[in-house]
């Protein structure tokens, strides 16, 4: 029985880590470079931060298709799959 519980916990951990994770953020900027299209996303923003506590915005630049680039506006939400 002990081995069965250990196996179950290991399986649960393994399968929960192997799935894809959707990361969503707000489009803060759009830009094009060398024929590729990019969004600068605000992935997280700590609105309750004080000036010196190290909080603030966390950005991520993601490559997108031309179709997504043209159809999305600054301020829209955009999700990328890892």
C-alpha positions as a Markdown table, in Angstrom:
| # | Residue | x | y | z |
|---|---|---|---|---|
| 1 | Unk | 0.0 | 0.0 | 0.0 |
| 2 | Unk | 2.8 | 2.4 | 0.8 |
| 3 | Unk | 4.4 | 1.9 | -2.6 |
| 4 | Unk | 1.0 | 2.5 | -4.3 |
| 5 | Unk | 0.7 | 5.9 | -2.5 |
| 6 | Unk | 4.2 | 6.8 | -3.5 |
| 7 | Unk | 3.6 | 5.9 | -7.1 |
| 8 | Unk | 0.3 | 7.9 | -7.1 |
| 9 | Unk | 2.0 | 11.0 | -5.7 |
| 10 | Unk | 4.9 | 10.7 | -8.2 |
| 11 | Unk | 2.5 | 10.2 | -11.1 |
| 12 | Unk | 0.4 | 13.2 | -10.0 |
| 13 | Unk | 3.5 | 15.4 | -9.8 |
| 14 | Unk | 4.9 | 14.2 | -13.1 |
| 15 | Unk | 1.7 | 14.7 | -15.1 |
| 16 | Unk | 0.9 | 18.1 | -13.6 |
| 17 | Unk | 4.4 | 19.4 | -14.6 |
| 18 | Unk | 4.3 | 18.1 | -18.2 |
| 19 | Unk | 1.2 | 19.9 | -19.4 |
| 20 | Unk | 1.3 | 23.2 | -21.2 |
| 21 | Unk | 0.7 | 26.4 | -19.3 |
| 22 | Unk | -1.1 | 29.4 | -20.7 |
| 23 | Unk | 0.4 | 32.7 | -19.9 |
| 24 | Unk | -1.7 | 35.7 | -20.6 |
| 25 | Unk | -0.9 | 39.4 | -20.4 |
| 26 | Unk | -2.0 | 42.8 | -21.5 |
| 27 | Unk | -0.4 | 44.1 | -24.8 |
| 28 | Unk | 1.6 | 47.2 | -23.8 |
| 29 | Unk | 3.5 | 47.7 | -27.0 |
| 30 | Unk | 3.6 | 46.3 | -30.6 |
| 31 | Unk | 6.7 | 46.3 | -32.7 |
| 32 | Unk | 8.2 | 44.8 | -35.9 |
| 33 | Unk | 11.8 | 43.9 | -36.3 |
| 34 | Unk | 13.5 | 42.1 | -39.3 |
| 35 | Unk | 10.1 | 41.0 | -40.6 |
| 36 | Unk | 9.0 | 39.5 | -37.3 |
| 37 | Unk | 6.1 | 40.8 | -35.2 |
| 38 | Unk | 6.3 | 41.2 | -31.4 |
| 39 | Unk | 4.1 | 42.1 | -28.5 |
| 40 | Unk | 5.5 | 43.5 | -25.3 |
| 41 | Unk | 3.1 | 42.0 | -22.7 |
| 42 | Unk | 2.6 | 43.0 | -19.1 |
| 43 | Unk | 2.5 | 39.5 | -17.5 |
| 44 | Unk | 2.0 | 40.7 | -14.0 |
| 45 | Unk | 1.6 | 44.0 | -12.3 |
| 46 | Unk | 1.7 | 44.6 | -8.6 |
| 47 | Unk | -0.6 | 47.6 | -8.2 |
| 48 | Unk | -0.3 | 47.5 | -4.4 |
| 49 | Unk | 3.4 | 48.0 | -4.4 |
| 50 | Unk | 5.1 | 50.9 | -2.6 |
| 51 | Unk | 8.0 | 52.8 | -4.2 |
| 52 | Unk | 10.8 | 50.8 | -2.7 |
| 53 | Unk | 9.5 | 47.3 | -2.3 |
| 54 | Unk | 10.7 | 45.8 | -5.6 |
| 55 | Unk | 7.2 | 45.3 | -7.0 |
| 56 | Unk | 6.0 | 46.5 | -10.3 |
| 57 | Unk | 5.4 | 45.3 | -13.8 |
| 58 | Unk | 6.8 | 42.1 | -15.3 |
| 59 | Unk | 7.2 | 42.2 | -19.0 |
| 60 | Unk | 7.6 | 39.5 | -21.6 |
| 61 | Unk | 8.2 | 40.0 | -25.4 |
| 62 | Unk | 6.6 | 37.4 | -27.5 |
| 63 | Unk | 6.8 | 36.7 | -31.2 |
| 64 | Unk | 3.4 | 36.6 | -32.9 |
| 65 | Unk | 2.0 | 36.0 | -36.4 |
| 66 | Unk | 1.3 | 38.9 | -38.7 |
| 67 | Unk | -2.5 | 38.0 | -38.4 |
| 68 | Unk | -2.4 | 38.4 | -34.6 |
| 69 | Unk | -0.2 | 41.5 | -34.8 |
| 70 | Unk | -2.8 | 43.2 | -37.1 |
| 71 | Unk | -5.9 | 42.0 | -35.3 |
| 72 | Unk | -4.9 | 42.9 | -31.7 |
| 73 | Unk | -4.7 | 46.4 | -30.2 |
| 74 | Unk | -2.7 | 47.8 | -27.3 |
| 75 | Unk | -4.6 | 47.1 | -24.1 |
| 76 | Unk | -6.0 | 43.7 | -25.4 |
| 77 | Unk | -5.3 | 40.5 | -23.6 |
| 78 | Unk | -3.1 | 38.0 | -25.4 |
| 79 | Unk | -2.2 | 34.4 | -24.3 |
| 80 | Unk | 0.8 | 32.4 | -25.3 |
| 81 | Unk | 1.2 | 28.6 | -24.7 |
| 82 | Unk | 4.5 | 27.3 | -23.3 |
